[in-house]
Amino acid sequence: QVQVVESGGGLVQPGGSLRLSCAASGFTPIYYAIGWFRQAPGKEREGVSCISSDDSSTYYADSVKGRFTISRDNAKNTVYLQMNSLKPEDTAVYYCAAGVYLDDVVCGPEVEYDYWGQGTQVTVSS
């Protein structure tokens, strides 16, 4: 009965900011990774960021590095993606994904996930 729910998307102007939230329920693992992905129309899904139960492990795609920040609130079972200096090319449906593992996972492009949210639309346009 694991559920992963994204929220916080919307329409913003170039240069603006949004904070996306990923709330997990029925999901209280010891070892986990939470990833953010995005999919623009006509394009493949791409990994954006990741954070794991290993406190030192985060990952950012080159396209968002320096603009996006991932963080977590363990008490709320929530992960956030703060998106600053947004560009039109950031327009996409953003998905949150969760994985449960037998040990700490190092975040990166090869992490596998088990549970996916429904997506939240981010549109950056003037």
C-alpha positions, -999 to +999 in steps of 0.1 A: +000+000+000+029+023-007+019+056-022+042+083-035+025+117-042+041+147-058+028+183-055+040+218-060+040+221-098+026+250-117+032+278-142+061+301-136+080+327-155+116+321-166+139+329-137+113+319-112+112+292-085+091+263-075+094+238-047+082+203-054+072+179-026+072+141-026+052+126+002+054+089+009+029+068+029+030+032+038+068+036+034+091+038+064+122+020+053+156+020+069+175+021+036+159+040+007+164+063-022+141+090-035+146+102-070+131+130-091+126+125-128+111+145-156+096+139-190+090+166-215+067+161-245+083+138-271+114+131-250+126+103-228+123+104-191+155+117-175+168+116-140+170+149-123+181+143-087+183+117-060+188+115-022+193+084-002+194+072+034+231+076+032+234+112+045+262+120+021+246+107-010+229+131-034+229+134-072+221+161-097+219+159-134+243+183-151+214+202-166+201+213-131+233+213-110+236+246-092+199+255-097+180+226-080+185+214-045+171+182-031+164+178+007+144+156+030+123+158+062+125+124+077+098+132+103+073+140+075+084+112+051+088+140+026+115+149+001+116+184-015+131+196-048+138+233-047+140+246-083+155+280-088+164+300-119+139+280-139+143+279-177+118+270-204+137+238-210+128+227-175+092+224-186+081+188-180+060+165-159+081+158-128+079+124-111+090+112-077+102+077-073+111+056-043+132+025-038+138+003-008+170-016-004+190-039+018+217-014+025+225+022+018+225+032-018+248+057-035+226+080-056+234+081-092+219+074-127+219+036-121+196+035-091+165+013-095+132+024-081+100+005-072+073+030-066+063+060-087+041+090-082+015+103-106+036+133-117+032+171-114+033+195-143+060+222-143+056+248-170+082+276-174+069+302-198+066+339-203 
